[in-house]
Amino acid sequence: MGRSRSPTLYDVAKPLLFSLPPETAHETVHLGLGAVRGTRVESWLRRRLAVDDDRLAVEAFGQSFPSPVGVAAGFDKNARIAPVLAALGFGHVEVGGVTAERQAGNPRPRMFRLAADRALVNRMGFNNDGADEIGPRVTEHAAALDVPLGVNIGKSKSAPLESAEDDYLYTYERVSDGDFFVVNVSSPNTPGLRDLQNRDRLASILGTLRDAGADPLLVKLSPDLGEGAIEDAIAVVNDLDLDGIVATNTTTRRPVSLQSPNATEEGGLSGAPLERHATGTVRFAAERTDVPVVGVGGVASAEGAYAKLRAGASVVQLYTGLVYEGPTLARNINRDLLELLERDGFDSVADAVGADL
């Protein structure tokens, strides 16, 4: 957009953060955000960064979103800083992935910057505090937040695939105070997890959670699925009358355009190189189901968010963009979305959803 950007504190801090290993930088940011939680600084951030405009509001899977831009799972794995993320102007926060068991994850280093490509590669391995510890934090945040709180639920590494239903159920029962629930069967960093995307296993897991009262219930798909596998997953969503689809997770593919040496690292690729493919997956899903689609993958600007909305996403999420653009990103996207809506004659974000279908 044409709006000029004044230098921010993050512009000053970014070179220092990028001199640190990526996971160390992430932990440093978490400490900083955690330190302002519940203070006047958090209130100041909310006044400064939240864009209060009814045109941005969206209704999806029974939830009211004050803006369509949310934080994707993985940024706040342990549900410690959700209130501060909301104060940055995000319209929802998805925490996790949460597993039944506490997990250390894969050995470090397990996160890598691809700065030239504005991307990340991670093989974190669902490191988190476990459902027993995270559950009370979800309860606390859900009661206090004025934006929806989603919980991403993953499978414990030690749980056999044949016991996946019980493992997911254990986690859900401890985080059930969330506002919506996303079943993660698409992370590339837990051995065998993607095998659960086949139609029968997926139906069994989702049906178990639906019977337990998980509502709204969404499933997160891999961008590496073929069209037939995506259609099978959508058929399960439709057959079980689920509430939504998250498209997409990270990818194990490596586009030939990547320039960074870290492109050879194993793990899931996120960020700008995934953007176009993720938007295509959003469109593919939205054309085949009436349930809301959450668009994820490479969002770092209003134009990118708008493309996913027009492709059929009801709301969008980001993570990697926050790393590269900093804490004013949600505000900037929301402001610029309003300009895009005006330019194209839409009265609201809701009117623009699916405009390109």
C-alpha positions as CSV (number, residue, x, y, z in Angstrom):
1,M,0.0,0.0,0.0
2,G,1.0,3.6,-0.3
3,R,1.0,4.3,3.5
4,S,4.5,5.3,4.6
5,R,6.0,3.5,7.6
6,S,7.9,5.3,10.3
7,P,10.8,3.4,11.8
8,T,9.8,1.4,14.8
9,L,11.5,0.0,17.9
10,Y,11.5,-3.4,16.2
11,D,13.5,-1.9,13.3
12,V,16.2,-1.1,15.9
13,A,15.9,-4.4,17.7
14,K,15.7,-6.7,14.7
15,P,19.4,-6.7,13.8
16,L,20.2,-7.7,17.4
17,L,17.5,-10.4,17.4
18,F,18.7,-11.7,14.1
19,S,22.2,-12.0,15.4
20,L,20.9,-14.6,17.8
21,P,20.0,-18.2,17.0
22,P,16.3,-18.1,15.8
23,E,14.9,-20.1,18.8
24,T,16.9,-17.9,21.2
25,A,15.5,-14.8,19.6
26,H,12.0,-16.3,19.8
27,E,12.4,-17.0,23.5
28,T,13.8,-13.4,24.0
29,V,10.7,-11.9,22.3
30,H,8.5,-14.2,24.5
31,L,10.2,-12.9,27.6
32,G,9.7,-9.3,26.6
33,L,6.0,-9.8,25.7
34,G,5.5,-11.8,28.9
35,A,7.0,-9.0,31.0
36,V,4.4,-6.5,29.8
37,R,1.4,-8.8,30.4
38,G,-1.1,-7.2,32.7
39,T,0.8,-3.9,32.9
40,R,0.1,-0.4,31.6
41,V,2.4,-1.2,28.7
42,E,-0.1,-3.9,27.5
43,S,-2.9,-1.3,27.7
44,W,-0.8,1.2,25.8
45,L,-0.1,-1.4,23.1
46,R,-3.8,-2.1,22.8
47,R,-4.7,1.5,22.4
48,R,-1.8,2.0,19.9
49,L,-2.1,-1.1,17.8
50,A,-5.8,-2.3,17.8
51,V,-7.7,-1.1,14.8
52,D,-11.3,-0.7,15.9
53,D,-13.5,-0.7,12.8
54,D,-16.7,-2.7,12.3
55,R,-15.8,-3.3,8.6
56,L,-13.1,-5.6,9.8
57,A,-15.4,-7.8,11.9
58,V,-16.0,-11.4,10.8
59,E,-18.3,-14.2,12.0
60,A,-17.0,-17.7,11.5
61,F,-17.7,-21.1,13.0
62,G,-19.8,-19.5,15.7
63,Q,-17.1,-17.0,16.8
64,S,-17.0,-13.2,16.4
65,F,-13.6,-11.9,15.2
66,P,-13.0,-8.2,15.6
67,S,-10.5,-8.4,12.7
68,P,-9.6,-11.2,10.3
69,V,-5.9,-11.4,11.2
70,G,-4.9,-13.9,13.9
71,V,-1.8,-15.5,15.3
72,A,-1.1,-19.1,14.0
73,A,-0.3,-22.0,16.3
74,G,3.4,-22.4,17.1
75,F,4.1,-18.8,18.2
76,D,2.6,-19.3,21.7
77,K,3.0,-23.0,22.1
78,N,2.4,-22.9,25.9
79,A,-0.4,-20.4,26.1
80,R,1.7,-17.9,28.1
81,I,1.3,-14.6,26.1
82,A,-2.1,-14.8,24.4
83,P,-3.4,-11.6,26.1
84,V,-0.4,-9.6,24.9
85,L,-0.7,-10.9,21.3
86,A,-4.4,-9.8,21.4
87,A,-3.1,-6.4,22.5
88,L,-1.0,-6.2,19.4
89,G,-4.2,-6.0,17.4
90,F,-4.7,-9.6,16.4
91,G,-8.3,-10.7,16.0
92,H,-7.7,-14.1,17.5
93,V,-4.9,-16.2,18.9
94,E,-4.4,-19.9,18.3
95,V,-2.1,-21.5,21.0
96,G,-0.3,-24.8,20.9
97,G,0.3,-27.4,19.5
98,V,-0.6,-29.0,22.8
99,T,0.1,-32.7,23.3
100,A,-1.1,-35.0,26.1
101,E,2.4,-35.4,27.3
102,R,5.0,-32.8,28.1
103,Q,7.6,-33.0,25.3
104,A,11.1,-31.5,24.9
105,G,10.9,-31.7,21.1
106,N,13.7,-32.4,18.7
107,P,17.3,-31.6,19.5
108,R,18.5,-28.1,18.9
109,P,19.1,-26.4,16.5
110,R,15.6,-27.0,15.2
111,M,14.6,-23.6,13.8
112,F,16.4,-21.9,10.9
113,R,16.0,-18.5,9.2
114,L,16.0,-18.2,5.5
115,A,16.3,-14.4,5.6
116,A,16.8,-13.9,1.8
117,D,13.6,-15.8,1.3
118,R,11.7,-14.3,4.2
119,A,11.0,-17.8,5.5
120,L,11.7,-20.2,8.3
121,V,12.3,-23.9,8.5
122,N,11.5,-25.6,11.7
123,R,11.6,-29.2,13.0
124,M,10.5,-28.3,16.6
125,G,8.8,-31.6,17.2
126,F,5.8,-30.4,19.2
127,N,7.8,-29.1,22.2
128,N,5.4,-28.0,24.8
129,D,4.5,-28.2,28.5
130,G,1.8,-30.8,28.0
131,A,-2.0,-30.6,28.4
132,D,-2.0,-30.9,32.2
133,E,0.0,-27.6,32.6
134,I,-1.4,-25.7,29.6
135,G,-5.0,-26.5,30.3
136,P,-5.3,-24.0,33.3
137,R,-3.7,-21.3,31.2
138,V,-6.3,-21.8,28.4
139,T,-9.0,-21.5,31.0
140,E,-7.6,-18.3,32.4
141,H,-7.1,-16.7,29.0
142,A,-10.4,-17.8,27.5
143,A,-12.2,-16.1,30.4
144,A,-10.2,-12.8,30.1
145,L,-9.7,-12.4,26.3
146,D,-12.0,-10.3,24.2
147,V,-10.9,-12.2,21.0
148,P,-11.4,-15.9,20.3
149,L,-8.8,-18.3,21.7
150,G,-8.1,-21.3,19.6
151,V,-6.2,-24.4,20.8
152,N,-4.2,-26.5,18.4
153,I,-4.1,-30.2,19.5
154,G,-1.3,-32.5,18.4
155,K,-0.4,-36.2,18.9
156,S,2.2,-37.1,21.6
157,K,5.3,-38.5,19.9
158,S,5.2,-41.6,22.2
159,A,1.6,-42.4,21.4
160,P,1.2,-45.2,18.8
161,L,-0.8,-44.3,15.8
162,E,-3.4,-46.9,16.7
163,S,-3.9,-45.0,20.0
164,A,-4.1,-41.6,18.5
165,E,-7.8,-41.1,19.3
166,D,-7.2,-41.6,23.0
167,D,-4.2,-39.3,22.9
168,Y,-6.1,-36.4,21.2
169,L,-9.0,-36.9,23.5
170,Y,-6.9,-36.7,26.7
171,T,-5.5,-33.3,25.5
172,Y,-8.9,-32.0,24.4
173,E,-10.5,-32.8,27.8
174,R,-7.8,-30.6,29.5
175,V,-8.0,-27.6,27.1
176,S,-11.8,-27.7,26.5
177,D,-12.3,-24.1,27.7
178,G,-10.8,-22.8,24.5
179,D,-13.1,-21.1,22.0
180,F,-12.3,-23.3,19.1
181,F,-10.1,-26.4,18.5
182,V,-7.8,-27.3,15.7
183,V,-6.8,-31.0,15.2
184,N,-3.2,-31.1,13.9
185,V,-2.6,-34.2,11.8
186,S,-0.3,-32.3,9.3
187,S,2.9,-31.3,11.1
188,P,5.9,-32.8,9.2
189,N,8.0,-33.0,12.5
190,T,6.3,-35.9,14.3
191,P,7.0,-39.3,12.8
192,G,4.0,-40.9,11.2
193,L,1.7,-38.0,12.1
194,R,0.7,-37.3,8.5
195,D,-0.5,-40.9,8.1
196,L,-3.5,-39.8,10.2
197,Q,-4.7,-37.6,7.3
198,N,-6.1,-40.7,5.5
199,R,-9.8,-40.7,5.4
200,D,-10.6,-43.5,7.9
201,R,-8.1,-42.5,10.6
202,L,-9.1,-38.8,10.3
203,A,-12.7,-39.6,10.6
204,S,-12.1,-41.7,13.7
205,I,-10.1,-39.0,15.5
206,L,-12.4,-36.2,14.6
207,G,-15.5,-38.3,15.4
208,T,-14.0,-39.1,18.9
209,L,-13.5,-35.4,19.6
210,R,-16.9,-34.4,18.2
211,D,-18.5,-37.0,20.5
212,A,-16.6,-35.6,23.4
213,G,-18.1,-32.1,22.8
214,A,-15.3,-30.4,20.9
215,D,-17.0,-27.5,19.3
216,P,-16.2,-25.6,17.1
217,L,-13.8,-28.3,15.7
218,L,-11.5,-27.7,12.7
219,V,-8.8,-29.8,11.0
220,K,-5.5,-28.5,9.8
221,L,-4.3,-29.8,6.5
222,S,-0.9,-30.2,4.9
223,P,0.0,-28.2,1.8
224,D,1.7,-31.4,0.6
225,L,-1.5,-33.4,0.1
226,G,-2.5,-34.2,-3.4
227,E,-5.9,-33.0,-4.6
228,G,-7.5,-36.4,-4.0
229,A,-6.3,-36.5,-0.4
230,I,-7.6,-33.0,0.2
231,E,-10.9,-34.0,-1.2
232,D,-11.0,-37.0,1.1
233,A,-10.3,-34.7,4.1
234,I,-13.0,-32.3,3.1
235,A,-15.4,-35.2,2.7
236,V,-14.7,-36.2,6.3
237,V,-15.3,-32.6,7.4
238,N,-18.6,-32.5,5.6
239,D,-19.7,-36.0,6.7
240,L,-19.0,-35.2,10.4
241,D,-20.5,-31.8,10.1
242,L,-17.3,-30.2,11.4
243,D,-16.9,-26.4,11.7
244,G,-13.9,-25.5,9.6
245,I,-10.6,-26.2,7.8
246,V,-7.2,-24.6,8.4
247,A,-5.2,-24.4,5.2
248,T,-2.3,-24.9,5.5
249,N,0.5,-26.2,7.7
250,T,4.2,-25.9,6.8
251,T,5.6,-27.8,3.8
252,T,8.4,-30.2,3.3
253,R,8.8,-29.1,-0.3
254,R,11.6,-26.7,-1.3
255,P,10.8,-24.4,-4.2
256,V,13.7,-24.0,-6.6
257,S,13.6,-20.2,-6.0
258,L,15.0,-20.5,-2.5
259,Q,18.3,-18.6,-2.0
260,S,19.2,-19.3,1.6
261,P,21.7,-22.0,2.5
262,N,19.4,-23.1,5.3
263,A,16.9,-24.3,2.6
264,T,18.6,-27.7,2.9
265,E,17.6,-28.1,6.5
266,E,15.0,-30.8,7.3
267,G,11.6,-29.6,8.6
268,G,8.6,-27.6,7.7
269,L,9.1,-24.5,5.5
270,S,6.9,-21.4,6.3
271,G,6.8,-17.8,5.1
272,A,6.8,-16.1,1.7
273,P,7.7,-19.1,-0.5
274,L,4.6,-20.9,0.7
275,E,2.2,-18.0,0.2
276,R,1.0,-18.7,-3.4
277,H,0.5,-22.4,-2.9
278,A,-1.3,-21.9,0.5
279,T,-3.7,-19.5,-1.2
280,G,-4.3,-22.0,-3.9
281,T,-5.1,-24.6,-1.3
282,V,-7.5,-22.2,0.4
283,R,-9.3,-21.7,-2.9
284,F,-9.4,-25.5,-3.6
285,A,-10.9,-26.1,-0.2
286,A,-13.4,-23.2,-0.3
287,E,-14.7,-24.4,-3.7
288,R,-15.5,-27.8,-2.2
289,T,-17.1,-27.0,1.2
290,D,-19.4,-24.5,2.8
291,V,-17.5,-24.5,6.1
292,P,-15.3,-21.6,6.9
293,V,-11.6,-21.8,5.9
294,V,-8.7,-20.3,7.9
295,G,-6.0,-19.2,5.5
296,V,-2.4,-19.7,6.7
297,G,0.9,-19.5,4.8
298,G,3.1,-16.6,4.0
299,V,0.8,-13.8,5.2
300,A,2.9,-10.7,5.8
301,S,0.9,-7.9,4.2
302,A,-2.6,-6.7,3.6
303,E,-2.3,-7.8,0.0
304,G,-1.4,-11.3,1.0
305,A,-4.2,-11.4,3.6
306,Y,-6.7,-10.0,1.1
307,A,-5.7,-12.6,-1.5
308,K,-6.6,-15.4,0.9
309,L,-9.8,-13.7,1.9
310,R,-10.9,-13.3,-1.7
311,A,-9.9,-16.9,-2.3
312,G,-12.4,-18.0,0.3
313,A,-10.7,-17.7,3.7
314,S,-13.0,-16.3,6.4
315,V,-10.0,-15.3,8.6
316,V,-6.2,-15.6,8.2
317,Q,-3.3,-16.4,10.5
318,L,0.4,-15.6,10.4
319,Y,3.6,-16.5,12.3
320,T,6.7,-16.1,10.1
321,G,5.5,-12.6,9.0
322,L,5.6,-11.5,12.6
323,V,9.2,-12.6,12.8
324,Y,10.2,-10.4,9.8
325,E,7.8,-7.5,10.2
326,G,7.5,-7.1,14.0
327,P,4.7,-6.4,16.4
328,T,3.0,-3.6,14.4
329,L,2.1,-6.1,11.6
330,A,-1.5,-6.8,12.6
331,R,-2.2,-3.0,12.8
332,N,-0.6,-2.4,9.4
333,I,-2.5,-5.2,7.7
334,N,-5.8,-4.1,9.2
335,R,-5.4,-0.5,8.3
336,D,-4.4,-1.4,4.7
337,L,-7.2,-3.9,4.4
338,L,-9.6,-1.1,5.0
339,E,-8.1,0.7,2.0
340,L,-8.3,-2.3,-0.2
341,L,-12.0,-2.8,0.8
342,E,-12.7,0.8,-0.1
343,R,-10.8,0.5,-3.4
344,D,-12.8,-2.5,-4.5
345,G,-16.2,-1.3,-3.2
346,F,-16.7,-3.8,-0.4
347,D,-18.5,-2.6,2.7
348,S,-16.7,-5.1,4.9
349,V,-14.2,-8.0,5.1
350,A,-17.1,-10.4,5.2
351,D,-18.3,-9.1,1.8
352,A,-14.9,-9.7,0.3
353,V,-14.6,-13.4,1.5
354,G,-14.7,-15.6,-1.6
355,A,-14.9,-12.8,-4.1
356,D,-12.6,-14.6,-6.5
357,L,-14.4,-18.0,-6.4
